[in-house]
Amino acid sequence: MLVHPWDATLDEDEWQSWIAEGHDFGQLAVNGSPGQPPVVVPTHFTCDGGHLLVHLARPNPVWEAIERDPNVAFTVVGDYAFIPGSWRAKAGTPPSEGVPTSYYTTVQFTCRASVVDDPDAKAELLRRQMAHFQPDGDHAPIAADQPPYGRMLSGIRGLDLQVTNVAAKFKYDDQKPVEHRAAVAEALTERGQGLDLPAARQQRRRLDRIGSWKP
């Protein structure tokens, strides 16, 4: 992934806070067989220290690929918006000469995958995930020897993804003048489609922290 200096995360807390705000769905990418494309699986995940926890159905085709090569990638993308060229035209030039772009945030994890098959270990993995996704505890006990989850554990396998590297990118034109970024954030707010409002919030947040970009 290309990350220009002005798109880079300002510190680890920035991308960690973004993930913690509810960006807990991404794509697991696993190396395919020789001559075949990667296997890509969309899924929810839970952060657990330096690990990502995932569970998938046992018939999922990803297992064979992981057992062949446990080095995987996991990508999360959000707060994205298309920026028309007319919004990015340089001062004093016709709007039609502006170059469009995409705004987005992405965090890409490089991981080493361990398959979790032991029933008790799978139950513990699910408990950790449910503590994140259903923190009120409004679910039956999750244990290998208790219904309803106990009898369903054989239908899934767990994945413990040990994070070995993180690349984060916040692409919001931070290299451009303050006035330009403020104007685009306002235009996104006025348009208000899709993820325009979250993208505008990210741009304003970065603007407040960075101010005028200095190489």
PETAPE-V557170 format. One record per run of one state. SS is the DSSP state (2 for helix, 1 for strand, 0 for the rest). FROM is the first residue (numbers start at 1). TO is the last residue. If there is no record, write none. Layout:
BEGIN
SS/FROM/TO, SS/FROM/TO
END
This chain:
BEGIN
0/1/4, 2/5/7, 1/8/8, 0/9/11, 2/12/20, 0/21/24, 1/25/30, 0/31/38, 1/39/44, 0/45/45, 1/46/48, 0/49/50, 1/51/57, 0/58/61, 2/62/68, 0/69/70, 1/71/83, 0/84/84, 2/85/87, 0/88/94, 2/95/97, 0/98/100, 1/101/116, 0/117/118, 2/119/133, 0/134/148, 2/149/155, 1/156/171, 0/172/177, 2/178/191, 0/192/195, 2/196/210, 0/211/215
END
